[in-house]
């Protein structure tokens, strides 16, 4: 067998495998729709992200308040 024929056979085999993988993968997902388990996981992750964002806001507020109060403390000590 010629090396060029071998390369051509490998390329064709890879192309066929790619087409089959794409076809069967899309069937498993229901044409782009998520299954019930994926939807539940997606909803749970969205809620967790919301909670984490709210926690981050609280931590940012606490940090800013501490910086402001620390600056006020330093200024009051300078005024003495």
N, C-alpha and C positions, 0 to 999 in steps of 0.2 A: 504494500500500500504506500502510496506517495505521501510525503509529509504534508503537502498542501491539502490532499484529500482528508487527512486526519484532522487538520485544523478546521476544515469546512464542516466535517461531521460534528466536531465539538461545538462549533458555533451554533449549528442547527439544534443540537441537543439542548444547549443552554437557552436558546430562544423558546423552544417548546416547553421546557421546564418553567420558564418565566411566565408564559401564557397560562399554563395550568395552575401555577401558584396564584396568579392574580384572579383567575376565574373561581377557584375554590375558596380563596380568602374572602372574596366579596359575597359569596353565598353564605358563609358562616356569619357574616355581620348583618345580613338582611338588607342588602343594597344601601348601605350607609347608615341604616338605623341601628340604634343600640338595643341590645336585648334587655330584659328586665333586670338582670344582675348588674349589667354595665350602667344602666340608668340609676339604679339604687346607689351604686358606688360613686357615680358622678355627683348625685345629689348630696351624699355624705361628705364628699371632698369639698363641694362648694360651701356647705355649712361650716366645715372646719376652717376653710379659708376666711369666711366672714368672721368667725370667732377670733381667729388669729389677728385679723386686721383691727378688730375692736381692742384686743389686748395691746397691740402695738400703739394705737392711739392713746390709750391710758398711760402706757409707759412713756411715750413722748411728752404727754402733758405733765407727768410727774417730774421728768427730767428737766423740763423748761422751768417748772415752778421751783425746783431745787436750785437751779442756776440763778434764777431771779432772787430768791431768798438769800442765797450765798452772796450775791453781789451786794444786796442791801446790808447784810451783816458786815461785810468788809468796809463798806462806806460808813456805816455807823461807828466802826472801830477807828477809822481814820479821823472822824470828826472829834473824837475824844481828845 
